[in-house]
Amino acid sequence: MIKVESVTKRYGNLVAVNNVSLHIRGGEIYALVGANGAGKSTLMRMLVGISEADAGQLLICDEDLSRRLPTTKKHLGYLPEELLFYDQLTGREYLQLVAGLKEADDAQIPVELEFFGIAHAAKKLVGGYSLGMRKKLGLCAAMLGSPEVLILDEPLNGLDVEMMRKLRHRLESEREAGKAVLVSSHVMSFVERVSNRVGVMRLGKLVAEGTPDHLRQQTGLLREDFEDVFFQLAE
């Protein structure tokens, strides 16, 4: 459902993403990990059409993003790392706006508000939301329309342990429903537990890829914390 073919993105002399290729199937959770500045968020922004690749091809559900088809957005649910909202809207109003843009059913809004534990704040202005509430609102927005592809950039930031666990179960359910999930996270215990495959980025390049067990075998770190596996591959 996600295809990245030889993609490169430059900002002046900086090569943020350097000839990266990866494929993510339906029914799979793929974790993209790397140090800050490794190129993860840049790649995700290209995959949702916020920025364009300088070379290569990106496809979502076999639709080429460079064609900017109006149907492509219906396939996608996106959570950016840096959340920007209209702070003078209530939480419910913001989700109604997103649902309209995605041509999604408004009936899903109360379901997601309840699931992510912010139904009590639905009529409050988003400008008064805490960091955790803003992250939950962003997750609600990403789930609207039951998209076939979820792209979640650092979804755990600002969440408490209970909500992290609840989100993990939700992503596992989305996978079982045949969805493709691309997630980036610095929480390596979460990455190891939830992912079918992990891609490790360093300085814009995809330097390692495989199941968590495969990456353990590759590094020889069979019993250490997965964080140690990450450090060996990413640095």
N, C-alpha and C positions, 0 to 999 in steps of 0.2 A: 504493500500500500504506500510505502515511502521509498522512493528511489533517488539516490544522490549519485550522480555520475561525473567523476573528474571535475568537481566544483572548486573554483578558486575565487576568492574575494580579496581585493586590495584596497587599502586606504593610503593613497600616496605611495611611499616606499615600504609601508608595512603590509605584509601578506598575512591577513587575519585567518584565512582558510586556504590551505595549500593542497590542491589536487586531491580532494577527499571524495571517496566513493563508499557508500554503504546502502544496504537494502534492508528494509524492515517489513516483515510479513504481517498479515492479519493474524490475530491470536498470539501476539508476541509483545513483551515489554522489553524495550531496548534502553539501557542506561548509557548516557553519554557523560563521561567524567573527565576531569582535567583541572589543572590549576587555573586560577583567575587569569584571563587573557589567553587561554589556550585556543579559543575560537568556538566554543560551544554555543554561546548565545548568538554569535554572528551567524552560524549555520542555521540555528533555529529561526532567526529572523528572516533568513532567505527562504526557508521552507514555508513560512506563512505569508510571504509576499511583501514584507515590510521593506526589504532591500533586495537588490538584484545581484546575481552572480556576474562576475567578469568573464568567467569561462565555465563550461560544463553545463549540465542539465539537471533540473530538479522536477520530480513528478510526484503528485499526490493522487492516489487512486487512478493512475495512468493518465492524468491530466497534466500537461506541461505548464508549469507556473508562468513561464515567459509569455504564454498566450493570454493570461489574465482572464480566463473564462469566469463568468459570474457564478457558475455552479460550483467552482472549486471551494469557495468559502463554506459551503454547506457540509463538506466532508471534514472540516477542521474544527477542533477545539483547542484554543491556545491560551496558555497562562504565561505572560512575560515575567521575567525576574523583577523588573521595575514596574510597579503597578501605577497606572495613571487613570484616575476616575474624574467624572464631573462631580465635584464635591457638593454642589448645590442640589443634586438629585438625591432622593432617598435610595436605599438599597434596592427596593422593589422597582422603582422607576428606572434605575440603571439597567437592571436585568430585563425590563420590558423593552428598553432601547436595544439591547444586544439581541434579544429574541426577534425583534423586528428586522434588524440588519441581517440576521441569519435565517429569517423566514421560519422561525421555530415556534412551536406551540406554547403560548403563555401558561398553559396548564402545568407545565413542568417547573415553573418558577417556585411555587410554594413547596414542591417536593424537594428541590435542591436546597432551598433555604432551611428547611427542616433537617435535611440530612447533614448539612454542614454547620448546624447549630446556631444560625443567626436569624431565625424566623422572628425572634423577639425584637430585632433591630431593623426589620424590613421597612418600617415607616420613618426611620431616623435618617438624617442627612449623612451621606458617605463621608463628608468632611470631618465628622465627629467619630469615625470608626478608629479603633485601635489597629496596630499592625496586623495582629492575628485575624481580626474581623475583615480587614481589607483583603488579606490572602484568601480567606474563606469565600468572600464575595467574588474574587477573581476565579476561584475554582468553580463556583456556581455558574459563572458566565461561560467558562470553558466547556462545561457539560451540557449546556443548552443545545437542543436539537439532536441529542444523541449522536454526535459526530463519529464517523468511522475511524478517524485519526485524531489522537490526542497528543499535543506537543506541550509539555509542562516544564518550564525553566525554573528550577529551584522551588518546587512546590512546598517543601517542608519548612522553609523559613517563616518564623512567626507562629508556627503551630505548636500546640502542646502535645505531650506524648499520646494522650488518648486520641486526639484528632489525627496524629501521624498514623496510628494503628488503623483508624477507621478509613483513612485515605488509602492505605496499603490494601485493605480488603476491597475497597471500591475499584482500584486499578486491577486487582486480580479478577474481579467480576467483569470488568470491561474486556480484559483479555479473553476470558472464557466465552464472552459474547462475540468473539472474532475481531475485536478492534485492534488496531495497531497503536501502541503507546510508546512515545519517545520522551524520556524524562532525564533531566540533568539534576544531579544532587551531589553535595559534599558529604552526605551522611552515608558512609560506606557500608554500615551494617544494613541499612535500608536497601542500598543498591544490590548487595549480595543476596538478600532474601527475596526481593521481588522480581529481579531481572532474569529473563531467559538468556540474554546476551549483554555484554558490556563492551563499549567502545572507548578507548583511552586516547585523548587528544593531548598533544604537546606541541606548542609553538605553531599552531595551525594545521598540524598533520595528524592523521589517525595512525597512531604508532602501535596499537594492539587492539585485538578484537576477539571475542569468544565468550563462552559461558563462564560464569564465575569459577567453576571447577577447572576449566581449561586454563584460565589465567593463573590460577594457583599452581597448576602443574608447570606452566611455562616459567614461572618465577622460582619454583621449588619451595614456595611458602605454603605448605599444606595445612599447617595447624595455627599459624599466626593470624592475627586480626586481618580482615580484608583491607583495612587501611594500609597495612604494610605492603600488601600486593600493589595497591594503587601507587604508593610512593615509589616503589621500585620501577614501575612502568612509566609513571608520569614525569619522573625527575631524572 
